[in-house]
Amino acid sequence: MFENFKPSVKKMLVKIVESEMTTESGIILAADSDETFRRGCIMALGRDCEDKKVGDTVIFGKFAGLPLLHGYVILDEKETYGVE
């Protein structure tokens, strides 16, 4: 959907990776609502994003960035906590 999207300086387009929890009996549950952070895969980078590249998984705050359609978010580089 965002194949040709080019983020502005020090911004990145991230696809959110939904975390799941599995019970002992194998039932898959949605991520816990009191998680304070999320993970996402970098799909596009703006200029001057240091120490990150397309394909990296970043950790960021639950309410960080500008949410877009289909599980994407635009983040400022300083909104990320680190790279996994």
Secondary structure, DSSP 8 states (H G I E B T S, - for coil): --TT----TTEEEEEEE--EEE-TT--EEE--TT--EEEEEEEEE-TT-TT--TT-EEEEETT-SEE-GGGEEEEEGGGEEEE-
